Amino acid sequence: MTAVDDRADAAAADAPAPVITRPPRGWFLPLLLRLHFLAGILVGPFILTAALSGAAYALSPSIERVVYAHELRAPVTGTTVPLAAQVAAAEAVVGGSGTLTAVRPAPGPGDTTRVMFTGEGLRASESRAIFVDPADASVRGDLPVYGTSGALPLRSAISDIHRTLGLGDAGRLYSELAASWLGIVTLAGLGLWIARWRRSPRRRDLVRPDRRATGYRRILSWHASTGVWLVVGALFLSATGITWSQFAGQNVTDLRAALSWQAPTLPTAVGAGAGASGGAAADPHAGHHGGAAPTTTARVDPATFDDVLRVARGVNVDTGLVEIKPPSAAGTAWTVSEIQRSFPTQVDQVAVDGSTLQVVGRTDFADYPFPAKLARWGVDTHQGTMFGLPNQILLAVTALGIAAMVVFGYLMWWKRRPGVARPGRPAPAGALVRAPWWGIAAVVAVGLGVGLFLPLVGIPLVGFVLLDALVTAARVHRATPSAG
């Protein structure tokens, strides 16, 4: 043996042994790993886009108060002119080009009043808002606003990207896919984390990144330790985001209606139609996807805004954030609605007959079914309005954390991509085939239930199963010796 051979043997002995990741035993953990991997790879871009745009949207309420400070704020004085004068000033700007649909009086000193109209060139759920100084009825701005949230152009544009990528109803499929699969991927990842926790001798490395690790192991450590801190936030955003979606959201609405979990409807019929059941139901999602605008074309007396607000103040409207709407059709009442989405929630409503100033209906948040209250609180927290700036910062941090998780996932895939030396690979396909009959039955039952309720989980899930079956069949075929 030569000296060169001795040095080669010594170097080989000192070289670190390759790290091998063995697939978990049994069938359930490999199935979770396979689901987490495939869903993360294929749905990751949608979750990443929703997370980044969601982080921007979370901060947009505070940003727009700076960008549109001139329209939203006015000099503080000790005088306030009647709403009638403010409405008249706004009507002078609009002329005959729009129909008055709602008024939001200045909620406090230094705020402006919004007088909203229909107009040409506006999208569904958009209004033309004239911003009026309540001290002297001078006009401070003219901007489109969106939905019950009253989002101004910047926030509305960010919201549109977050919801639809600017593609209209077709784009809603992307956000529904992201919201539906975020919860699935999170739960699968949590199951894998719990399994590692149970068998790990260094559990602290599962709740904070392992600084000693390198390469793939370092990325995995960041992915696992960061992910466990985001579980609650990710599940919350998934659950509340689903309620806005096109298909699963309708299933949620139908379920709430079947269980009488909806907010009460405000009776608005007057005169001969007072016995009818028609009215306005409180929609907790109206701030994000808009609400129906009144369709009346009859001119209203601006002085009536002062009158009906005064009546509502004597009933149950006691917050500064209110919206007054003229009748939406003949035979219906004026409505005064609290729109305070921050804690404590104030969304009481009153319907007033404009000709007699008699109250014809009211709803009180205190009388909502508890599930309806949860829906209201969930929506407001998701939008960052429930607890103000701290709420918005927490949402943004959570969303950016979810985006980082997607990036970590792709980096791990790149480290162990086909054709390169790697420390391990995802659990092999075919985990479900190794399951007992009861395991297969349970997985199929859960898959069918979830897939029917969340269609954009069910359809891709069928694709994942078919892909897994094809991969398994191909491996079996390669492993089978050819005849002859």
C-alpha positions in Angstrom: 0.0 0.0 0.0 1.4 3.4 -0.9 1.3 6.6 1.1 -1.2 8.0 -1.4 -3.5 5.1 -0.6 -3.0 5.7 3.1 -4.0 9.4 2.8 -7.0 8.5 0.7 -8.2 6.0 3.2 -7.8 8.5 6.1 -9.7 11.2 4.2 -12.5 8.7 3.5 -12.6 7.8 7.2 -12.8 11.4 8.2 -15.5 12.3 5.7 -19.0 12.7 7.2 -21.3 9.9 6.6 -24.2 10.7 4.2 -27.4 11.5 6.0 -30.2 9.2 5.0 -33.9 10.0 5.7 -35.9 6.8 6.0 -39.6 7.0 5.2 -41.7 6.8 8.4 -43.0 3.3 9.3 -46.6 2.3 8.6 -48.9 4.0 6.1 -50.4 7.1 7.7 -47.3 9.2 8.2 -46.0 8.4 4.6 -49.5 9.4 3.4 -49.3 12.7 5.3 -45.9 13.4 3.9 -46.9 12.6 0.4 -50.0 14.8 0.7 -47.9 17.7 2.2 -45.3 17.4 -0.5 -47.6 17.1 -3.5 -50.0 19.8 -2.3 -47.1 22.1 -1.4 -45.4 21.8 -4.7 -48.5 22.1 -6.9 -50.6 24.6 -4.8 -47.6 26.5 -3.4 -47.7 29.3 -6.0 -51.3 30.1 -5.3 -50.7 30.2 -1.5 -47.6 32.3 -2.0 -49.5 34.9 -4.1 -52.4 35.0 -1.7 -50.0 35.4 1.3 -48.0 38.2 -0.2 -51.0 40.1 -1.5 -52.7 39.4 1.8 -49.9 41.0 3.8 -50.2 44.1 1.7 -54.0 44.2 2.2 -53.6 43.8 5.9 -51.6 47.0 6.2 -53.7 48.9 3.6 -56.3 50.4 6.0 -53.5 52.3 7.8 -51.7 53.1 4.5 -54.7 54.6 2.9 -55.2 57.0 5.8 -51.9 58.5 5.0 -52.2 58.4 1.2 -55.7 59.9 1.2 -55.3 62.2 4.3 -56.7 65.2 2.4 -59.9 63.5 1.6 -60.4 61.7 4.9 -59.4 64.5 7.3 -60.5 68.1 7.7 -59.5 71.0 10.0 -61.0 70.6 13.5 -63.5 73.4 14.3 -66.3 73.7 16.8 -69.0 74.0 14.3 -70.9 71.5 12.2 -73.5 72.2 9.5 -76.5 69.9 9.1 -76.2 66.8 6.9 -78.7 68.4 4.5 -76.2 71.1 3.7 -73.4 68.6 3.2 -75.5 66.5 1.0 -76.5 69.5 -1.1 -72.9 70.4 -1.6 -72.1 66.9 -2.8 -75.1 66.9 -5.1 -73.9 70.2 -6.6 -70.6 68.5 -7.6 -72.3 65.4 -9.1 -75.1 67.2 -10.8 -77.4 64.8 -12.6 -74.7 62.3 -13.4 -75.4 60.0 -10.4 -78.1 58.9 -7.9 -77.6 59.4 -4.2 -77.2 56.0 -2.5 -75.8 56.6 1.0 -74.3 59.0 3.4 -71.7 58.3 6.1 -71.6 61.3 8.5 -68.2 62.3 9.8 -67.6 59.9 12.7 -65.5 62.3 14.8 -63.8 65.7 14.9 -61.4 66.2 12.0 -63.1 63.5 9.9 -65.0 64.1 6.7 -68.5 63.1 5.6 -68.9 60.7 2.7 -71.8 61.2 0.3 -72.0 58.3 -2.1 -73.6 58.2 -5.6 -73.9 55.8 -8.5 -72.0 56.7 -11.6 -70.8 55.6 -15.0 -67.6 53.6 -15.3 -67.9 52.1 -11.8 -67.5 48.4 -11.1 -70.0 46.3 -9.2 -70.2 47.4 -5.5 -68.4 50.6 -6.3 -69.7 54.1 -5.5 -68.6 57.6 -6.3 -67.8 59.3 -2.9 -67.8 63.0 -2.4 -65.8 63.9 0.7 -67.3 66.9 2.5 -65.9 69.0 5.4 -68.7 68.9 8.0 -67.7 72.3 9.4 -68.5 74.4 6.3 -69.8 71.8 3.6 -66.7 72.4 1.4 -65.8 69.5 -0.8 -62.4 68.0 -0.1 -62.3 65.1 -2.6 -64.1 62.9 -5.2 -63.0 59.2 -5.3 -64.5 55.8 -6.0 -65.0 53.7 -2.9 -65.6 49.9 -2.7 -68.0 47.9 -0.6 -69.2 48.3 2.9 -65.6 48.7 4.0 -65.5 51.9 2.0 -62.1 51.0 0.6 -60.4 53.8 -1.4 -58.6 53.1 -4.7 -55.3 51.9 -3.3 -56.9 49.4 -0.9 -59.4 48.4 -3.5 -56.7 47.6 -6.0 -54.8 45.5 -3.5 -58.0 43.7 -2.5 -58.7 43.0 -6.1 -55.3 41.3 -6.6 -55.7 39.4 -3.3 -59.2 38.1 -4.3 -59.0 37.7 -8.1 -55.6 38.7 -9.5 -57.6 41.3 -11.4 -59.2 38.6 -13.5 -62.8 38.9 -12.3 -64.8 35.9 -11.3 -62.4 33.5 -13.0 -59.6 34.8 -10.8 -61.6 33.9 -7.7 -60.7 30.3 -8.4 -57.0 31.1 -7.4 -57.9 32.5 -4.0 -60.4 29.7 -3.3 -57.7 27.1 -4.2 -55.2 28.9 -1.9 -57.7 29.2 1.0 -59.0 25.6 0.7 -55.5 24.0 0.5 -53.8 26.2 3.1 -55.7 24.4 5.9 -55.0 21.0 4.4 -51.3 21.5 4.0 -51.1 23.1 7.5 -52.8 20.1 9.2 -50.7 17.6 7.3 -47.5 19.5 8.3 -48.7 19.6 11.9 -49.2 15.9 11.9 -45.6 15.4 10.6 -44.3 17.8 13.2 -46.0 16.0 16.0 -44.5 12.7 14.8 -41.0 14.2 14.8 -41.6 15.7 18.3 -42.5 12.3 19.7 -39.3 10.6 18.5 -36.8 13.5 18.6 -34.1 13.6 21.3 -33.7 17.4 20.7 -37.2 18.7 20.9 -36.1 22.3 21.3 -34.8 22.2 17.7 -38.5 21.7 16.6 -39.6 25.0 18.0 -36.6 27.1 16.9 -34.2 26.7 14.0 -31.3 24.4 14.5 -28.3 26.6 13.9 -25.9 23.7 13.8 -27.7 22.2 10.7 -26.5 22.9 7.2 -27.9 22.5 3.7 -31.2 20.6 3.4 -31.4 20.0 7.2 -31.1 23.7 7.9 -33.9 24.6 5.6 -36.1 21.8 7.0 -35.4 23.1 10.5 -36.5 26.6 9.6 -39.6 25.1 7.8 -40.7 23.0 10.7 -39.9 25.4 13.6 -41.4 28.4 11.8 -44.5 26.4 10.7 -45.5 25.3 14.1 -45.8 28.9 15.3 -48.0 29.8 12.3 -50.4 26.9 12.6 -53.2 28.8 14.4 -52.9 31.8 12.2 -52.8 29.7 9.0 -55.9 27.7 10.0 -57.7 30.9 10.9 -56.9 32.6 7.6 -57.9 29.4 5.7 -61.2 29.0 7.5 -62.3 32.7 7.2 -60.9 33.0 3.7 -63.1 30.0 2.5 -66.2 31.9 3.6 -65.5 34.5 0.9 -64.9 31.9 -1.8 -67.1 31.2 -4.8 -68.0 27.5 -4.4 -67.0 26.5 -0.9 -68.3 29.9 0.4 -71.8 29.1 -1.0 -71.7 25.8 0.9 -70.8 27.7 4.1 -73.7 30.1 3.4 -76.1 27.2 2.8 -75.0 25.4 6.0 -75.4 28.5 8.1 -78.9 29.0 6.7 -79.9 25.4 7.3 -78.7 25.7 10.9 -80.2 29.2 11.5 -76.8 30.7 12.1 -77.3 33.8 10.0 -77.6 37.4 11.1 -81.2 38.6 11.5 -82.9 40.4 8.6 -83.9 44.0 9.1 -87.6 44.6 8.2 -87.8 47.6 5.8 -91.4 47.3 4.4 -93.7 50.3 5.0 -97.3 51.1 4.3 -99.2 48.3 2.7 -96.1 46.1 2.5 -95.3 46.3 6.2 -96.3 42.8 6.8 -93.9 41.4 4.2 -90.8 39.7 5.3 -88.4 41.5 3.0 -85.5 43.4 4.3 -81.8 43.7 4.4 -79.7 40.9 5.9 -76.4 41.8 7.5 -73.7 40.3 5.3 -70.4 39.9 7.3 -68.5 39.7 4.0 -69.9 42.9 2.4 -66.8 44.9 3.2 -64.6 42.6 1.1 -66.7 41.8 -1.9 -69.1 44.8 -1.8 -72.8 45.1 -1.2 -75.8 45.8 -3.3 -76.4 49.5 -3.9 -79.9 51.0 -3.6 -81.7 51.0 -6.9 -84.1 53.9 -6.3 -83.9 56.8 -8.8 -86.3 59.1 -7.0 -84.7 62.3 -5.6 -84.6 62.4 -1.8 -84.9 65.4 0.4 -81.5 66.1 2.0 -83.1 67.2 5.2 -84.5 63.6 5.7 -80.9 62.4 6.5 -80.9 64.6 9.6 -84.3 63.4 10.6 -83.8 59.7 10.3 -80.4 59.9 12.0 -82.0 61.7 14.9 -84.7 59.0 15.2 -82.1 56.2 15.0 -80.0 57.8 17.7 -83.0 57.5 20.0 -83.3 53.7 19.3 -80.0 51.8 19.2 -77.5 53.7 17.0 -74.9 55.1 19.4 -71.6 55.0 17.5 -70.1 57.6 15.2 -69.6 55.2 12.4 -72.9 54.9 10.7 -74.3 54.7 7.2 -77.7 56.2 6.2 -79.4 54.8 3.1 -82.5 56.2 1.3 -85.3 53.7 0.4 -84.0 51.1 -2.1 -87.5 50.8 -3.7 -91.0 52.1 -3.4 -92.7 51.0 -0.2 -89.4 50.5 1.7 -87.9 52.4 4.6 -84.7 54.4 5.2 -82.0 52.4 7.0 -79.4 53.6 9.5 -76.7 51.0 10.1 -73.8 51.1 12.5 -70.6 50.1 10.6 -68.1 49.9 13.5 -66.0 46.8 12.7 -63.5 47.4 15.4 -63.8 46.0 18.9 -66.4 46.3 20.4 -68.4 45.4 17.3 -71.3 47.7 16.7 -73.6 46.8 13.8 -77.1 47.5 15.0 -79.6 48.7 12.4 -82.8 50.7 12.3 -85.4 51.1 9.6 -87.4 54.4 9.6 -90.4 55.4 7.5 -89.2 58.6 5.9 -92.7 60.1 5.6 -93.8 59.5 9.2 -90.4 59.1 11.0 -91.8 55.9 12.6 -89.5 53.0 13.3 -90.5 50.0 11.3 -87.7 47.6 12.2 -84.5 47.1 14.1 -81.8 44.5 14.6 -79.3 44.4 17.5 -76.0 42.6 17.5 -76.7 41.4 21.0 -79.5 39.3 19.5 -77.4 37.6 16.8 -76.9 33.8 17.1 -73.5 33.1 18.5 -72.2 31.6 15.2 -73.3 34.7 13.4 -71.3 36.8 15.9 -68.3 34.5 15.3 -68.6 35.0 11.6 -68.7 38.8 12.1 -65.6 38.7 14.3 -63.8 36.4 12.0 -64.3 38.5 9.0 -63.3 41.7 10.8 -60.2 40.1 12.2 -59.3 38.7 8.8 -59.6 42.2 7.3 -57.5 43.7 10.0 -60.2 46.0 11.4 -61.1 44.2 14.6 -58.1 45.4 16.7 -56.7 48.1 14.6 -52.9 48.4 13.9 -51.8 45.5 16.1 -54.3 43.3 14.2 -52.9 44.5 10.9 -49.3 43.9 11.9 -50.1 40.4 13.2 -51.9 39.5 10.0 -49.0 40.8 7.9 -46.4 38.9 9.9 -48.5 35.7 9.6 -49.0 36.2 5.9 -45.3 36.8 5.3 -44.5 33.7 7.5 -46.7 31.6 5.3 -45.0 33.0 2.2 -41.6 32.0 3.7 -42.9 28.5 4.4 -43.7 28.1 0.7 -40.2 29.3 -0.2 -38.6 27.0 2.3 -40.6 24.1 0.8 -39.4 24.8 -2.7 -35.8 25.2 -1.5 -36.0 21.7 0.1 -37.4 20.3 -3.1 -34.6 21.9 -5.0 -32.0 20.4 -2.7 -33.4 16.9 -3.3 -34.6 17.3 -6.8 -34.2 14.3 -9.2 -30.7 13.9 -10.6 -28.7 15.2 -7.7 -27.2 13.7 -4.6 -29.6 14.4 -1.8 -30.0 13.5 1.9 -33.5 12.1 1.4 -36.6 12.2 -0.6 -40.4 12.4 0.1 -42.1 9.3 1.2 -42.6 7.1 -1.8 -45.9 6.9 -3.7 -48.4 4.2 -2.9 -48.7 4.8 0.9 -52.5 4.3 0.7 -52.0 1.0 -1.0 -50.2 -0.3 2.1 -53.0 0.8 4.4 -55.5 -1.7 6.0 -59.0 -1.8 4.6 -60.4 0.4 7.4 -57.6 2.9 6.8 -58.5 3.1 3.1 -62.2 3.4 4.0 -61.5 6.2 6.5 -59.3 8.2 4.0 -61.9 7.8 1.2 -64.7 8.9 3.5 -62.9 11.9 4.8 -61.7 12.8 1.2 -65.2 12.6 -0.1 -66.6 14.7 2.7 -64.0 17.4 2.4 -64.0 17.3 -1.4 -67.8 17.8 -1.6 -67.7 20.7 0.8 -64.5 22.2 -0.6 -64.7 21.5 -4.4 -61.3 23.0 -5.1 -59.8 20.5 -2.7 -61.8 17.5 -4.1 -60.9 18.0 -7.7 -57.1 18.4 -7.2 -57.2 15.6 -4.7 -58.5 13.2 -7.4 -55.6 14.4 -9.5 -53.1 13.7 -6.7 -54.5 10.2 -6.2 -54.3 9.5 -10.0 -50.7 10.9 -10.1 -49.7 8.7 -7.1 -51.3 5.6 -8.8 -49.4 6.3 -12.0 -46.1 6.8 -10.2 -46.6 3.6 -8.3 -47.5 1.6 -11.4 -44.5 3.0 -13.2 -42.2 1.9 -10.4 -43.7 -1.5 -10.2 -43.3 -1.9 -13.9 -39.6 -0.9 -13.8 -39.0 -3.2 -10.9 -40.6 -6.2 -12.7 -38.1 -8.2 -14.7 -39.1 -8.5 -18.3 -39.9 -11.9 -19.7 -37.2 -13.6 -21.7 
